[in-house]
């Protein structure tokens, strides 16, 4: 996991009150990440537009939608933004957030900064 993604995971874990819920949420994210290694282009992870001047040749930018553990309603919907190296099938995790944090997606500048760190 990348530094930014790891920070996001820590912040989201803190939103869970109980230790068991935090552990289950982390297990869920770990499972999703493992599945991305084997299937980096699932149907619920469409291509996402690159922020301006940030596209990296040979990489695809995607956003996976998921229902975080014990979250209800639209505000609790989760998103993982990640890149896939088309030739090597390598996955780089960029962002983890909920719809409550960002209704559409994080600001392009923040995404561009993370992409610059990770690709």
N, C-alpha and C positions, 0 to 999 in steps of 0.2 A: 504494500500500500504506500502511496505517496504521502509526503508530509502534510500537505493541505487536506487530503482525504482523511488522514488519521486525526487531524485536529477537528474536522467536521464530525467524525464518529464520536470523539470524546464529548463534544458539545451536545450532540443529540442524546448520548447515553445519560447525561446529567438531567435531561428532561423527564426521565423515568424515576419515580419515587422509590421503588423497591429494588433491592439488589438482584433478586431473581428476574425481574423485568429487564433490568439492564443487561444481565447475562443473556437472556433469551433474544434481546434485540441484537446484541453483538453476534450471537450464533447465526441469526438470520442474515446479517450482512456478510458474515464469513461464507455462508452457504451461497449467497448470490454471487460473490466474488469467485468462488470455486467454479460455479456454473458458467460464468463468463469466460473462464479459461478454456472450457470445452466447447462452448457455443457463444462466441463473442457478438453474434448478430441475432439475438432472439427477436420474435415479432413485436414484443412490447418495448423494444429499444430502437426506435427509428433514428435515421440520420438527423442530426441537429445542425443548423447553420453555424458556421464558424464566426466568431466575432471578427470585425474588420481587421485586416492585415495580420491574421494569426494562423491561417491555414498552413499546415505542414504537409509537404508532398509525401505521399505514401501512407498517410494516416486518414482515418475516418473519425468524425466526431459524432457521438451518439448520446442519447439520453434514455435511460431505462426507468420505467415507472414501476413502483411496487407499493404494497400496503405494509407499512411498518408494524411491527409487533404491537398489538393492543392499542392501535390508534384508530380513531373513528372519524368519519366525515371528511369532507374535501380538504380541510386545512391540514389533516394528518397524512395526506398522500406523500410518499417519498419519491425522491429522484436521485439517480446516480448518473452523473455526466462522466463519460470516459472516452478514450480514444483507442482505436484498433489499428495496428500496423497491418495493412492489407496483405503484404507479402509474407510476413513472419507470423501473423495471427497473434501478435503480442498485444496485451491490454494494459493501458495506463489509466488508472483511476484519477479523475480530476476533481470532482465535487460530489458531496453527499449533502442533501438538504431536504426539507419538507416544504410543502406548499404553503404552510404557515409562515415560513421564513421568507420565501420568495414566491409570489403568486405565479409568475411565469418562469423566470430563471434568474440567476444572479446577474448583476450588471456586467456588461461586456468587458469593462476594464478589469474587473476581478477575475473573470474567466481567462482573459488574455494573459494576465500576470501568472496565473497558475499554469497555463499552457507553456509559457516561457520557462517556468521552473522545471517542468516535467518532460518536455519533448526536446 
